[in-house]
Every structure is written in structure tokens, then in C-alpha cells.
Amino acid sequence: MESDLLLARRAALTGAVIGLRYFASLAQLPQQLKSDGSVVTEADRAVEAAIRKVLADARPDDAVLGEEAGQTGGGSRRWIVDPIDGTALFVAGDNRWLVLVALEEAGEIVVGVAVVPAQGRIWWAQRGGGAFEADISGLSLVQERRIAVARHNPDILPGRRLGVIPTDEELSLSEREMIAPLGAVTSTKPWGTHAALLVARGQMDLAVQARGQVWDYAATSIIVEEAGGRFSGLDGQPRPMPGPALFACSAATHAAALQILTDPDRLTTI
């Protein structure tokens, strides 16, 4: 039987192929706003439907939680799907959008896959098995390679490379204020690929995602962790939950960044 990891990769790549077809025809793509004001497109729903079919055919007894269609099924195993992470980027013709698929067992994320279809790259991880990256061509992978976070000694914040998600123009005033103290003691960098994935491959040291839901974090959290890094919400909870989140290259960097983001006196403790 196909392993959970191979199934997750196949499902994500199937969705990626469909997403790319829509991405190539953006001018004709119908758009509407969700109740929270975010953009949803026909592509989001089509990609999620394709991923759900792959998962349902292979694991009919598993639950599936998707951003567009909610949760179906029950039990201790749940697939978590974000069909197009970064829909605003997608509809703007920006190639940084992702397809995310993860598997949760008994409350723990055990498999995660992140595809950046328009850049032809895929990342994946399985609990205890490390994190990997490859180039993609259709449903095939080429140049598979293991990835790891950057290592620093001493492990201090000044000079660390920080990525902020979403892009600067999408941040609200309150989100800017939340992130500003950390930005003041690190070096904020632009990101050409989701900043959490750059943490996993050692090109960033920290990433703050100002907002998100479980499906935004499930796949990227395990990829960063299996690359040697740390993930949590700003409450320190390592399980993906709604709200802002922090990715870091090490436990010490994570702890220092979390303190400066949450401690009212953080600016005087650095």
C-alpha cells in the first residue's frame, strides 16, 4: 500500500497541476470575497476537490479538513489541506503561492508537503524522517535533497535574518506593531519563497506569520521541525492553531524571538 508520505505528495502534486492551469488563465478566473474579506477563486475549490478525491480514494476512512469545504469524516487520522495558500498572491500573478497537505494523527502532525507549483519546487517531511526538497516536473520529482536549518554560535538575535508573512503591503497596523520589536533587533529580508520554507533550508533564521489557520501551518510546521528548527504559536503552543506563529532555526533563537514578541518589556531585555 502507498505510504502516507507518498500519498500526501501525490495529492499535493495533483492539486498543483490543476492550480497551475488556473494560474495560466488568471484574466478569466472568477473571484469573490469570503466572509472575512479574503479572496477565494474557482481555483481554490477545484484544487481542493482534486486533492480530496486522491485522499478519499486511497484512505476512505480518514477525515479531511480543507480551507474551502471544511471537515468531512472523523477518527484519529485527519488530512489537512490548504489548496492555495496565498490566494492574494495567486490572483495577483505572483508565483509564491503554495499547495499544502498534511496528515495529523492523534493530534500530532506526522506528514507535511508544501508545493510551490509556479516555481517548480516541493518540500516534504515525515515525523522522525527529516525534511527534503526537490524540483518537480508534472508529477515527478528530480534532484531530491535533504535540507537543514542554519546553525549559529552564539545563538543570538541581532543579525538574524527574519521573514515576515504575509507581504508587507498586506499587513495591518496592529500586525506591524506586533512584529516591529523583533524587526528592530533582526534583519528583515524579502522572501521569494514562503519564509518558513527558507528557514527549513537555512536561508532564513526566523519567520513570523502574522495570521493563519490550522491549514496554513500544518505542513510548514513539520517541515521546519524536521529540518532541525522550531515552530509555535505566539502562546508557545507547538501544535498548529489559529493566530500568529513563529518559525525559528533553533530552540534558543525561537525562545529569544518569542520573548521579544510577547513580553511587554521585551525591548529592555535584549
GITAHU-V500921 format. One record per run of one state. SS is the DSSP state (a for helix, b for strand, c for the rest). FROM is the first residue (numbers start at 1). LEN is the number of residues. If there is no record, write none. Layout:
BEGIN
ss:SS from:FROM len:LEN
ss:SS from:FROM len:LEN
END
This chain:
BEGIN
ss:c from:1 len:3
ss:a from:4 len:20
ss:c from:24 len:2
ss:a from:26 len:3
ss:c from:29 len:2
ss:b from:31 len:3
ss:c from:34 len:5
ss:b from:39 len:3
ss:a from:42 len:17
ss:c from:59 len:4
ss:b from:63 len:4
ss:c from:67 len:3
ss:b from:70 len:3
ss:c from:73 len:4
ss:b from:77 len:9
ss:c from:86 len:1
ss:a from:87 len:5
ss:c from:92 len:6
ss:b from:98 len:8
ss:c from:106 len:2
ss:b from:108 len:9
ss:a from:117 len:3
ss:c from:120 len:1
ss:b from:121 len:6
ss:c from:127 len:4
ss:b from:131 len:7
ss:c from:138 len:2
ss:b from:140 len:8
ss:c from:148 len:13
ss:b from:161 len:5
ss:c from:166 len:2
ss:a from:168 len:3
ss:c from:171 len:2
ss:a from:173 len:13
ss:c from:186 len:1
ss:b from:187 len:2
ss:c from:189 len:6
ss:a from:195 len:6
ss:c from:201 len:5
ss:b from:206 len:4
ss:c from:210 len:4
ss:a from:214 len:13
ss:c from:227 len:3
ss:b from:230 len:4
ss:c from:234 len:11
ss:b from:245 len:4
ss:c from:249 len:2
ss:a from:251 len:12
ss:c from:263 len:3
ss:a from:266 len:4
ss:c from:270 len:1
END
